[in-house]
Structure formats: structure tokens, C-alpha cells
């Protein structure tokens, strides 16, 4: 009788084990409650991918950028070789640099429309006269950050749409803490998802003269 009881108990334990550990599953680690290094890395990568803006298909570059690149004085900005994408390490020094450049340019340049400044609807240029619109702020911030040693592949001119439907331009900085936004409308540097904008398109990281769609990827992340 005891023998049958032992056999029934063993069978019950085997069934319970098969339910708890499906075929192909790794055995449970009961050594403690802390996640493994592999799990921590996996979660960090998943979190970073959510904070980053995924690039979609190629789209036409804004006419302002095309005309900017057509002017010989801007060959240094546009006539560059294609290079691999880069992600900045968002350490304290880098974040201070981004905040300082964003704030200094915002303070130094007075906002004005292109029609009032140059008599045309759209003109991307450096605000050498101390005045400019959103694209001019972006160009200067990008230039100063490159001169400070940051790679241009991580400094991407980006077209967004404001809540009122107006078009706008910001600089997105690709970092390991997510894509950060430098904006002439505010001095603090924010994660793209906290900017309040709809993201439309931006420069390709590899080639500044190629642009990529951001709408589908941004919308997908926003729903997560």
C-alpha cells in the first residue's frame, strides 16, 4: 500500500513539474530574486529601443535643406561622405554640453520669420545677423556641437508638427538614453516623446542629404 502511495506521489510531482516547466523551457533559477545580467541587458535594450525614434522609408528632403545645400558656402555641411550611424553616450558631460549649446543659441538669436528677415517664405541659413527662425537655430546648434567634437551622425535635423498643426524644426541627438530634442522654444533638453510634437521626418544618420520618415515609428512607440 505504501508502495502505491509513493508511486502516486511521484507521478503527481512529475505532472506538476511538467506544467511549471513546459518543454524547451529553461529550468527556473531559484537562487535569488535579482535579474540575471542577460535579463538586465535585454531589458535595457528594449527600453532604449522605445526611447529611440525608428527610421522609416526614405522621403524627400525639405526644400529648405535642398536650397541650403545648393549654396557653395555650405559645401562643408552637405558635401560629406556617407558614414555609419553613431549613438552618443549621454553621460553628465554630454548632457551639460547639449543644455549649454541649446540655451546659449536660444539666448543669442532673436526669433523672426523668413518673410520678415529675408523677404521669402523659406530660407534655411545660419543666423549671422542675430535673427532667425527654427531651422536657423537648428543649423547653428548642429554646427557648434560638431565643432565641440560630437559626431554629425548623431545630430539630426528633424521636422515636426506642433499641436496647432504648424510645422517646426528641432535638432534630435541620438544617445544611449534615447533621442533628445534641442528646441528654440524651450531651454531644457527633453526626450523626444516628452516634447509634445508629432515627428514627421529627419536626416538619415548615415547621410545628411537623405531623409527618412518618422511618422509610423513614432506613432507605434506612442501606443506602447
Secondary structure, DSSP 8 states (H G I E B T S, - for coil): -HHHHHHHHHHHHHHHHHHHS-TT------S-SS--HHHHHHHHHHHHHHHS----SEE---HHHHHHHHSGGGHHHHS--------B---HHHHHHHHHHHHHHHHHSEE--HHHHHSSS------TTSEE-HHHHHHHHHHHHHHTT--GGGEEEEEEE-TTS-EEEEEEEEETTEEEEEETTEEEEEEGGGS--EEEEEE-SS-TTSEEE-HHHHHHHHT-
